[in-house]
């Protein structure tokens, strides 16, 4: 099946080239969504041969991801892999996610906590645990790493997904879509690389609480 990688990017000129090169080994095309970046992310992505879509303003990770998913549908792709632009995900694990789809999953989510050699900062484990609990409350689905941006959408999930939340809360919204459409969801152990750079790009405690509140509010309104 035709497969693409989607990389939402905001000011990742120093990192995105390596991510594109890594993903390109396993997919037919790499689609980069430049989410209002003010650096050279778009130029770097084009140099690396990616298809580039530009948001004139920063709209948020959820909005950029949905733009990429819509592009994948328009272009006729059957599988879409979402990958963070900061280099924390092991693109070499893309085949494992695709294999999970081949085994019957509609949505495969990388589990950063599933590897024996995975070293994840304690604060990230706390944030993830809170995210998992909020997601379970909002959707009724328990998964070990709901907030991971490294995901594979199979044909059914790619066709049906419709994200309306523009910020980091989109990760939980994807699980809510899975519950709504009764997708088969699975977790796939994957490596993760944390550095001072990738840690700085994540959510703070305050923004995490704000995200959780938005998720819970929307879970009652939809």
N, C-alpha and C positions, 0 to 999 in steps of 0.2 A: 504494500500500500504506500501511496505517496505520503511522505513525511516531511514536516518542516519544524524548525526550531524558532521559537519566538523569544526575543530578548528585549524586555522593556528597559530603557536606559535613561538615566538622568545624570549628566556630568560624569561620565565614566570613560573619558578618552584614554586614560592611562591603563585601563583594564580590559575594555571591551574587545580589542583586537584579539587577544589570546582566547577569550571566551568564544568568539566567532570561529576561530581556527579549530578549536577543540570540538565544537558542535558540528561543524561542517563535515567532519569525517563520518558522521552517522546519519545524516539527513540529506534530503534532496535540495533543500534551500534554507537559508537563515534569514529570518525577517527581524529587523531591528526597529523598534518603535522609540524614536527620540522624543522624550517627554519634556519639551521645553528647555532642553539643555542650552547652556551658554558657553560651553567649551567646544572642542573639536570632535565630539563623539560621532556626529553624523559623517564627517569627512573620513574618520578612521574606519567606520563601518563600511562606507562605500569602497574605500581602498581595499578592504578585506573581501569584497565581493558580495556583501549582504544586500538584500533589498531593504531600503530605508524608507520609513514612514515618519513624518515629523509632526508633532503637536507644537503649534506656535507658542503655547503656554504650558507650564507645568500643571498637568491635570491629575496626577496621582498614579500610583502603581496599578490600582485596579482598572482605571480608565485606559492606561497604556496596554495592559494585558488584554482587555476586551478589544481594543483596536487591532491588536495582533491576531486574536482569534477570529475576528470578523474578516481580516485579510486572508487568513488561512482558508476560511470557508469560500470566500469569493474566488480564490485561486484554485479551488478544487482539491485541496489537501484532505486526506482522510485521517491523519494522525498529526497532532501538534504537541510539541514538547516546549514547556515554558522553562526558561533558565534565567537566573539572576545575572545581571551584567557585571557584578563586582568580583567575580571569579571564585566565590565561595563554594560553588557546586562542582562536582567532579563530572565533567561532560563525558568521560569514559564510561560512566554508568548509564548513559542514554540507552544502550542496547538492553540493559536489564529492565528499564521501564517499558520499552517496546515489547519485550518478551512477556511481561505481565499482561499487556493488552492482548497479545496473541493467545494467552492462556484463558482469556475470557473476561478480563476486567474492562470496564468502560473508562475508568479513571485510575491511574496509578500515581501515588504520591510518594516521593522519596522520604525515607525516614532517616534523618540525620543522627538519631539516637540508637540506631539498630546495629551499628558496626562495633566489633570488639575493640578496635583501635581508635574509635572516635573520641576526640578530646574536645569537649564543649564547655565553655565557661559556665560557672554555677548560675550566674544571673540569667544567662540565656536559657538554661534549663527551667528556671523559675518562670520566666516569661512564657516559655512554651507550654508549661503545665497549666498556667492560667488560660492561655489561648485554647488549649484542648478542652478545659472545663467549660469555658464560655461556649465553644463550638458544640459540645455535647448538649448543653442546656438549650441552645438555639435550634439544634437539628435532630437530636436523638441519636447521632452517630458518634461512636468513640473511635478515635484514631490516635496513634502515638506521636504524630508530628503534623498537626493540621496547618501550621503556619509556614510550612516550607514552600518556597516558590518554585521548586523543581518538580514539575508534574508532567504527566503524559495523558492527553485526551484522546480517547479512541473515537471511531466514527460517530457513535451515538452521542457521546458527551460533547464532541465538537459541534455537532449539528444543533444540540438543544441548549447549550449554555448561554445564559444571558445575564451578564453582570451589570448591576446598577450602582454599586458602591465603588467610589473612585479611589479610596485610600487603601491602607493596609488591611482593612477589614474584608477585602475581597477574598482572602484565603478562606475565611469562614463562609462567605457567601457561596463559594464553589461547593463546599460541603452541603450547604442548604440546597443548592441545585441538585446535588446527588440524591438527597432525600426526596426532593420534590418529584424527580423523574425516575426514582428507584434504580439509579445506576449501581452497577457492581463496582465497589471501590476496594482497592488493595494498597497496602504499604510495601515499599521496596527498600531494604537497607541500602544506604548510600553514604559515601564519604563526604566530609565537609572540611573546608579549610578556613579557619578563623584567624584573623590577624587584627592588629589595631585598626587597620583601615576598614575591614568588613564589620567589625564591632561598632565602629563609629557611625556606620551607615544604617544601623538598625534603629528600632524604636527605643525611646527613653521610657522610663516608668510612667511618667505623666501621659505621654502620647499613647502608651499601651492601655492605660485606664480609659482614655478618651475613645480609643478604638473599640474596646470592650463594650462601653456604654452605647455606642452607635450600633454595634452588632445586635445587642439585646433589644434596643428600640426598634430596629428594622425587623427583627424576628416577629414582633407583635403586630407590625403595621402591614406586612406583606400578606 
